[in-house]
Every structure is written in C-alpha cells, then in structure tokens.
Amino acid sequence: MQKNFRAIFGVGILIIGSLITTVLAGSVDPGSINDPLVTKSYVDEQVKLQVAAQVKLINNQGLGQVAPVIVEELNTGDVVVAKAGTEIILRSGAAVAYGQSLNGIPDLTAGIDVAIGAKITNNHLLLFPRDDGRGIKATSKATNIMVRGNYEIIRAK
C-alpha cells in the first residue's frame, strides 16, 4: 500500500508540474521580452528597421552628403572669405591669412594655426571653424584654389 501511495504521489507531482509548466509557457507571447527564443527572420527584420531608421536620421540631418570642391582663380588683392566649416587648399600662387579675428586659421596639414597676415603654405588643408570673416588674401595671382563649403569672394578694385 505504501508503494502504491508513493507511486500515485509521484505521478500526481509530475502531473501538477506538467500543468504548471504548460500554463506558464502558454502565458508568454512569442517574440515578447518574456520569450527568450526568437527566430532569425525576427532578428533580421529588427536589424533592417534599425538600419532604415538610422539612414533616415542621417539623411534628415544632411550627414553623409559631401559638398563639391570648387576651383577658383584669384588676382592679387582678391579675398576668399570662408563660412563655418569651409575647407580651402591653395594649390598655386601666393596668399596670406585674412581676417579681423585674433584667432588664426587651422592648418590641418601642418597641425598649426596660421596667424592672420602670415603666408599660406601651398597644398595645405585649411579649415575655417566659424563664420567670423576669416579667409585668405591673394598676394599674387592664384590660379588654382580648391574650396569646399560656403564662401564669398571679394574682388580687389
């Protein structure tokens, strides 16, 4: 009798455990945060949605778009006044740093600040961080100045 009781008790525990497991497993929504198993297609879809959201964000902010390089020609005394974010490379001729600011012009190639009035080195990349009237002034005919960004040319009279 005691053996039968133990057997019935053991089977009862197994049945109750199975019922509890079934009830708990049935209450979890597939793909929810409580369901740790997901399919590859679900993960692929989520990645695709995230990438699309990032691309949309980048396009809305204008990132990833590269401004064209414009080649300009200056005569002696002409000035290129750069706006914030503009890049200039003096390829030929001679020019000096121009502006009213106490700040120089960052020469990214040399890793220095070019002081206002100092000679610009040919083939060096200059970056203008602010829209404060800084630029370059031609001291001789400059036939090949590469400019990327917004700028204004003031022609000598």
N, C-alpha and C positions, 0 to 999 in steps of 0.2 A: 504494500500500500504506500509506504513511504517512497519507494522508487517511482511509482506512478505519479505521486504528488509532485516529486521533483521534475519529472518529465513534463507534466502538464504545466507546472510553474515555469519551466524553461521555455516551452513553446509559447506560453502566454506572454512572457517578456519579449520574445522575438517578434510576436505579432504586434504588440504595443509599440515596440521600437520601430518596426516597419511602418506602422500607421503614422507615427510622429514624423518620421523621415519623409514620408510621402506628402503629408500635409505641409511641412516646412518647405520642401522642394517645390511644391505646386504654388506657393505664395510668392515666389521670386519671379519677376518679369525678366524674360530673356533680353539680354543686352543692357539691363539696368546696372546701376552701380553695385547692387547686391549680387549680381550674377558675374562671377569671376571669369567665366568662359565666353569668349567671343569668336566669331568666325573671321577668317582672313578678309572676306568681302566687306564685313563691317568696318574693320580697321582701314582697309583701302579707301572706303567711302569717307571716313572721318578725316583721313590724311588729305584726300582730294578737296574736301570742304575747307580745311585749314589753309591749304596752299592757295586756293581760289580767293579766300578772304585776305590773305597777305598780298597777293598780286593786286587785288582791288585797292587795298590801302596804299600800296606803293604808287599805283597809277594816279590815285586821287591826290597824293602829295607831290606828284611830279618827280619823284625819285626814279632813278634808273634811266632818265632821259638825258642825253648828252647834248649840250649846246654845240653848234657848229663852230669851227675855227674860221675866222675871217682874216684875210691877209690885207693889211693896209699899207699905204705908202705915205710918208710924211716928208714935208720940206723943212728946211731949217726954221726953227721957231714954232712949228706946229706942236700942239699938245694933245695927248690922248688922256682924257680924264676917265678913270675907271670907276665903275659902281661896285657895290659889295659883291664879293665872290668872283670877280673878273680875274682872268689869268692873261698875262702878256709875256711874249718872248720876243726880244729884239734880235732879229736874225742878221741884219746888215745895217751899216750906218752907225751913228753915234747918238746917244741920248743921255739925259740926266734925270734923276728922280725929281718929280714935280709935286708941289703941294704947299699948303699953309700950315699943316699939322706939325707938331713936334715929333710925331711918330714917323719912323722910316717906312720903307716898303719891304715886306718879307721876300727875300730871295731864297726860294726853296732849294735851288740847286746848290748854292754855297752854304745854306744854313745860317744866313746873316740877315740883319736889317740894313737896307741901303738907305743912308741918310739923305734927306731932302737936299738936292743940289749935287749929290755925288754921282759919278759916272755909272751908267748901267752896263753890266758886262753882257756881251753878245751871247746868245744861246743859253741864257739862264731863265728859268721859270720864275716870274714874279706873280705873287698873289696879293690881291687887294681886299682886305678883310672888311672894310667899312666903306660906306658911301660918304666920304668926307673930303672929296676934291683932290685926292692924290692921283698921280698918274706919271707919265713920262713926257719929257720935252725933248724934241729932236734938236741936236746941236750941229748936225749936218744932215744931208739928205739920207733918209732911212727908207729904203725901198722894200723892205720885207719885214713887217711887224705882224706877228701872229697874235690875234686877240680872240679869247673865248669868254663870252659873257656880255654884259651890257656896258656900254661906254659912250663917250661923246668926244668928237674931235673939234678942237678949237684951232682954226687956221690962222697962221700969222698974217698980218697985213702988210 
